[in-house]
């Protein structure tokens, strides 16, 4: 990774993809800032928002040098995640959806686990579901399954090099791109469930992909 900070690069890069979520951004960014683990950066990737997203983010960037902002025309969530992965400088990559929140120890617990289990490449889990816990089954869209049976990509936390080595998320997958990534990764790397609760996953936000399939 290239050095882009005055001091050393952060340990964890948190990638937040957003699209017209100005009303929720402050809640999500504040939960990032309130982490007990401080050696981190936040990369906000704006997927072509038409609201006042930049005005909100710029206010935080003025006082926090570890928040960066990228913007491109509206593409899709996979390409936006991949842009964040490409820009990341951390040893580990985490994700935070722009309408969700972290509990204060979210990053600290995951860094501690990964440092203690250095053979592990990627973990997931620990989502606290707020709202409807059922989603469409990617293998049969006519039926619902509980989120506990799914791979929740927002809780992925792993070594940065595996995201790059696997080519990021597949832009051709329009639903459940997280499962597609996990299934590809488990063929080559060591993956584990990590259920320490810490990710507040809001299923009540209008316009989310899971709610509109």
C-alpha positions, 0 to 999 in steps of 0.5 A: 500500500502507498503511504498517504498519511503524514504518519503511518497508514491505519490498521483498518480501512472502513468502506462506506458506500452511499447513495442518497442517504444524507438523512442517515449519514451522520448517525453512521459516521458518528458510530465510526468516530465513536469506536474504541479502536482508533487506528482506522480510516473511513472511505466514503464512496458516493455512488452518484448521490443527488442529495446533500451527501457531500456537504454532510461529509465535508463537515466531518472531513474538516476535523477528521483527517482519517475520513476520505471521500470518493464520488463517481456517477451512479454505477452499482454497489459492487463497483462502488465497494471495489473503488473503496477497496482499491483506495484502502490503505489498511491491513484489514478492510471492514464495511459500514452501510451508510444507514447502519451503525457500529457498536463502540467495540465493533472494530476493536473486537474484530482486530483482536480476533484477527491478531490472535488467529492470524491463520484466518483471512476473513470473518463475518457475523455479529449483526443485530437485526433491526426490523424484518429479519427475512430476505429473499432466498437468492436461490429461489426468489419466491421464498424468504429465509432468515438473515441468519442463513445468509452472508451479511457482507456489511459484517465482512472483516478481513485481510486487505490482500484477499479482497484485491486478490479475488478481484473484489465484488462481482459487478454482474451479481445484482442480488446477494453479491456478498454470498457470491464473494464469500463462496469464492473466498472459501475455496482459497482462504480460511474463513470463520464466523465471528458472532460477537454482536456489534453491527446494527443492521437497519432493515427499516430503511426505505429503498434498500436492495434487500427490501426491493427485490 
